[in-house]
């Protein structure tokens, strides 16, 4: 008799569109649970708190089916983090709150507390053991690959394992990767054969636990899994095949707790910090991934070392900044609660929302590249911060913290209208959040294209089809990665410019000269009851320590009150364009909701105006987004002996990323650039004021 644990993980990201929730529910979650229940198959599943909330509102009947299955011991529920955080990326105190929140929700809906845990993305580090146990969770599921990395052999993988941390024990079931790929993508008899046998012998224990979405919601899977008329599909045929013993040894669908209670045998193991195999591959830099793929193709069974999930925070500086902001606020809220500030429950809950994992990384779906997922996390973080400030009666706040982990402390500045993270050495804004009620939004949430291995491979394969070899200096590039995108076509309308990658974060505000970065030092910060004034000096050329080595000298003064005023003075030592650059994320994207107006001219988000400065006259530009409900108003003035003409450029910032259906071109934000001609030793004085105004009679 082969014990077979069949499990599914069901989750939708915080901030995802309701239409996506509905589509995946109708194609996967609902038919999957109803079919398994109809045939009285024992199975276990995990659903995130976000999804449970959606089910309560949209399909309470399904919750009733699940509750009946739980009561009859047909269904076993798994706990985890309520908002589906990577447990290893959040503070311990928040882990415990997240875990207990979901357990309480499951008890309220289905009458039982869970005893096992779903580890988000199977991202493992040993110190989470004690937090799982404190939340009443005694076992978990991880991928067999993680056990192989610990030296467990293929012959021993069909067992229950036990690990510990600081004297606290946890039981772990290995998920069989080969089985994940067979169910439901192989024919039912081949899938069943994988359940029954391991390395030529009958298996002791087979475990298949994977995303519920693949059971109907992935491209071209619905009809395959459920049949044309919701009968006769893969799932029904697989169930019927496993319930006959005419050709196969018996299979017993079983629940984890039943197996744990029946068996006393455990195999000791200590697992490395790890995740499932594919996740580790996605974290690798492009060059390392290339070498890894070559070695893997030569020896597929080798337990190769890979990156860990936290490597995404070094690959994507935007994720790193968001993560460090979340940690900073988490510790501040924790400290405030310890100091007897009791009205922070809502602030804490919004903070927990900001820990939803989906917007912090990228694999074979949009992830961090999807603006609506990042926007939801940023919004939760902003609301949490506002509730925290309101409770502590904080008005103007100035704080120094190394938010990007590069050794330099950035300055977080906030008043009643703005929250800004200022990078002193670059004189730039890493974050730009608008805080006014009704228009709260992370204006600085602009994402750029980063180096991605799958895009490189697909681009190369497209060129090869046209007889072009762009990588003739490296061997092994002819082997594409084994992902669902291996047959995706390279879009013919993409240019090399579309695929320009950036290893760094695009700041919301910066100043450059002749296309080169200006280095700033010697900042001073003053604050009043409502405003903040920041002053610094910059040089075009400097050494590694920011010392002046000759070149343009710029004085920068920034005043932050209801608007933000940039005062820029320069007496350049060279000729060249002085560029003041601002980048904004707009919820309305590049659709008809957004436009730029200067004078009587209105344009979309791509183009430029050639402007001429007149004495005493403000040059106004309006960047309007009716979806957001606000306008960014830019006022420009300048004096001096330089050329009176300047260029006002604006362009969209877009990225290309992979999705389950292939490629997506995604609008990420708008770049605004004022470009002034400078003349050696001639004085330039400019003021640019940025304000926000609510659109009158806005109905969006």
Secondary structure, DSSP 8 states (H G I E B T S, - for coil): -EEEEEEEEE---TT--HHHHHHHIIIIIHHHHHHHHHTT--EEEEE-HHHHHHHHHH-HHHHHHHHHHHHTTSEEEEE--TT-B-GGGS-HHHHHHHHHHHHHHHHHHHS---SEEE-GGG-B-TTHHHHHHHTT--EEEEEHHHHHHTT--GGG-SSEEEEEETTEEEEEEEE-HHHHHHTTTS-HHHHHHHHHEETTEE-SEEEEEEEGGGTTTSTT-HHHHH-TTSSSSHHHHHHHHHT--SSS--EEE--HHHHHHH----EE----SB--HHHHHHTS-HHHHHHHHHHHHH-TTS------GGGHHHH-HHHHHHHHHHHHHHHHHHHHHHTT----HHHHHHHHHTTBGGGG--SSS-GGG-HHHHHHHHHHHHHHHHHHHHHHT--SEEEEE-TTSSSS-EEEEE-SSEEEEEETTTTEEEEEEE-STTS-EETT--------HHHHHHHHHHHHHTT--S-TTSSSTTS--SSTTTT----TT--TGGG---SS---SEEEEETTEE-EEEEEEEEE-SS-EEEEEEEESSB-TT--B-SS-EEEEEEEESSSEEEEEEEE-SS-EEEEEEEEE--TTTTSTTEEEEETTEEE-SSEEEEEE--TT--EEEEEEETTTTEEEEEEEEEEESS-SEEEEEEEEEEEEEEETTEEEEEEEEEEEEEEEEE-TT-EEEEEEEEEEEE-TT---
